Amino acid sequence: MTGGRSVHAIQLDVVAPDDYVRDVLPHSSALWAGARSFDEYAAEFLATANSGWGKRRFRTLGLRVGGELVASCKRYERVLRCGARTYRAAGIGAVFTPDALRGRGYATALLGAILDAERNGGTDLAYLFSDIHPAFYERLGFVSLPSRSIALRADLLNAGRVEVAVLGDRDQPAMRRVFAALDARRAFAFVRTPLDWEWQRLRAASREHSGGTVRLGVRRGRSLAAYVSGRRIPASDAVVVDEFAFARDEDRPLIASLLRAAAGDLRTVRGWLPPAVARDGIPRGAVRPRTDAIAMAIPLSAAFRAALHDRGTPERERADPCWSSDHI
Ligand SMILES: CC(C)(COP(=O)(O)OP(=O)(O)OC[C@H]1O[C@@H](n2cnc3c(N)ncnc32)[C@H](O)[C@@H]1OP(=O)(O)O)[C@@H](O)C(=O)NCCC(=O)NCCS
């Protein structure tokens, strides 16, 4: 107290996983738990936060005013490769202010404090996927990136005669190799380290609540020529594709067969428009701008700003930047 006025200390803090479960999830679960019960949602969050990946690459952050947690978010650490260079990226997700505290500038202050800390810590860029009007994040300097959805009629997919295999955990190394082969052809992409693949495994388990995961591939000898991973959602009569990859150019047509098989008796194939390198793997379909999960980024370092302004790569201009499996 100073001269009778209360002075509230404003502070950006790491929120420990147990505290996040106690202080944030009871407010935010209605929005994000989906079909999971609160206990399931909380247990899944703790398993993720306490995993090897979680301890190294994931934090929950909060803004405290006079000790009270007034806004929070999740921070993901990734590496973005642009050409031969790599950049440190901070992903921001689950930005949240409890209902009663909204409209007082807390989320803006939280994000501002995070961006300052990231700049000072040498992070090259921050990114997020906005479920609200992007104007909120644009005010902080984020820029919207192409973010589209695609929908295809499964029966129009030109499926050749190929032997489709259901893939399991033992196929993970082969899937990683196929993904890496396709990714290497991209001008820019999030790097998938072994830790990032662990995160993918955790996420696949988490997505089970919104549909049965499907992972199909076409084998070539002991290796894999192509794979598709996604979720079958009978209530929407659709299979939702999270990512796919093919090892060589001649394997590209296998994707249509895999999508057809993944759909089975479901009528539609849906998903995010794949990054440019994989777009030709599927027919054109109905492409629409997304109204949620709009990819946004803000450059924080001079090095990354320069890379962004290097217009040498046409892909950067028009293509959607990431797979939905990179959504946070
Ligand atoms: C979005 C959210 C985090 C904003 O928190 P906040 O502390 O109220 O934010 P601030 O006070 O800093 O800024 C308020 C401004 O946010 C903007 N805003 C809030 N909701 C918005 C929305 N759906 N679309 C666009 N802007 C929005 C408005 O401009 C608002 O100003 P106003 O109150 O004068 O209209 C909060 O509304 C929330 O937790 N929503 C539910 C979770 C969510 O959707 N998070 C975003 C995920 S991308």
PDBQT file of the ligand as one rigid body, heavy atoms in Angstrom, charges set to zero:
ROOT
HETATM    1  C1  LIG A 401      -9.966 -13.905 -26.020  1.00  0.00    +0.000 C 
HETATM    2  C2  LIG A 401      -9.678 -13.687 -24.538  1.00  0.00    +0.000 C 
HETATM    3  C3  LIG A 401      -8.434 -14.448 -24.110  1.00  0.00    +0.000 C 
HETATM    4  C4  LIG A 401      -9.479 -12.187 -24.340  1.00  0.00    +0.000 C 
HETATM    5  O1  LIG A 401      -9.154 -11.990 -22.970  1.00  0.00    +0.000 OA
HETATM    6  P1  LIG A 401      -9.253 -10.561 -22.273  1.00  0.00    +0.000 P 
HETATM    7  O2  LIG A 401      -8.412 -10.578 -21.070  1.00  0.00    +0.000 OA
HETATM    8  O3  LIG A 401     -10.677 -10.167 -22.137  1.00  0.00    +0.000 OA
HETATM    9  O4  LIG A 401      -8.592  -9.669 -23.412  1.00  0.00    +0.000 OA
HETATM   10  P2  LIG A 401      -8.242  -8.121 -23.317  1.00  0.00    +0.000 P 
HETATM   11  O5  LIG A 401      -8.993  -7.483 -22.197  1.00  0.00    +0.000 OA
HETATM   12  O6  LIG A 401      -6.785  -7.969 -23.378  1.00  0.00    +0.000 OA
HETATM   13  O7  LIG A 401      -8.804  -7.627 -24.662  1.00  0.00    +0.000 OA
HETATM   14  C5  LIG A 401     -10.228  -7.558 -24.797  1.00  0.00    +0.000 C 
HETATM   15  C6  LIG A 401     -10.467  -7.456 -26.224  1.00  0.00    +0.000 C 
HETATM   16  O8  LIG A 401     -10.271  -8.721 -26.810  1.00  0.00    +0.000 OA
HETATM   17  C7  LIG A 401     -10.957  -8.700 -28.003  1.00  0.00    +0.000 C 
HETATM   18  N1  LIG A 401     -11.689  -9.938 -28.107  1.00  0.00    +0.000 N 
HETATM   19  C8  LIG A 401     -12.265 -10.694 -27.154  1.00  0.00    +0.000 A 
HETATM   20  N2  LIG A 401     -12.878 -11.749 -27.714  1.00  0.00    +0.000 NA
HETATM   21  C9  LIG A 401     -12.668 -11.644 -29.012  1.00  0.00    +0.000 A 
HETATM   22  C10 LIG A 401     -13.066 -12.376 -30.130  1.00  0.00    +0.000 A 
HETATM   23  N3  LIG A 401     -13.814 -13.478 -30.032  1.00  0.00    +0.000 N 
HETATM   24  N4  LIG A 401     -12.631 -11.955 -31.356  1.00  0.00    +0.000 NA
HETATM   25  C11 LIG A 401     -11.891 -10.839 -31.483  1.00  0.00    +0.000 A 
HETATM   26  N5  LIG A 401     -11.516 -10.100 -30.469  1.00  0.00    +0.000 NA
HETATM   27  C12 LIG A 401     -11.906 -10.489 -29.258  1.00  0.00    +0.000 A 
HETATM   28  C13 LIG A 401     -11.902  -7.516 -28.005  1.00  0.00    +0.000 C 
HETATM   29  O9  LIG A 401     -11.364  -6.497 -28.812  1.00  0.00    +0.000 OA
HETATM   30  C14 LIG A 401     -11.891  -7.096 -26.567  1.00  0.00    +0.000 C 
HETATM   31  O10 LIG A 401     -12.067  -5.766 -26.417  1.00  0.00    +0.000 OA
HETATM   32  P3  LIG A 401     -13.507  -5.274 -25.866  1.00  0.00    +0.000 P 
HETATM   33  O11 LIG A 401     -13.716  -5.992 -24.575  1.00  0.00    +0.000 OA
HETATM   34  O12 LIG A 401     -13.310  -3.806 -25.741  1.00  0.00    +0.000 OA
HETATM   35  O13 LIG A 401     -14.489  -5.650 -26.937  1.00  0.00    +0.000 OA
HETATM   36  C15 LIG A 401     -10.895 -14.112 -23.656  1.00  0.00    +0.000 C 
HETATM   37  O14 LIG A 401     -12.049 -13.554 -24.200  1.00  0.00    +0.000 OA
HETATM   38  C16 LIG A 401     -11.069 -15.602 -23.542  1.00  0.00    +0.000 C 
HETATM   39  O15 LIG A 401     -10.485 -16.251 -22.674  1.00  0.00    +0.000 OA
HETATM   40  N6  LIG A 401     -11.871 -16.190 -24.428  1.00  0.00    +0.000 N 
HETATM   41  C17 LIG A 401     -12.125 -17.635 -24.394  1.00  0.00    +0.000 C 
HETATM   42  C18 LIG A 401     -10.917 -18.411 -24.847  1.00  0.00    +0.000 C 
HETATM   43  C19 LIG A 401     -10.485 -18.077 -26.246  1.00  0.00    +0.000 C 
HETATM   44  O16 LIG A 401     -11.274 -18.040 -27.174  1.00  0.00    +0.000 OA
HETATM   45  N7  LIG A 401      -9.183 -17.799 -26.389  1.00  0.00    +0.000 N 
HETATM   46  C20 LIG A 401      -8.587 -17.438 -27.634  1.00  0.00    +0.000 C 
HETATM   47  C21 LIG A 401      -8.143 -18.671 -28.325  1.00  0.00    +0.000 C 
HETATM   48  S1  LIG A 401      -7.323 -18.269 -29.862  1.00  0.00    +0.000 SA
ENDROOT
TORSDOF 0
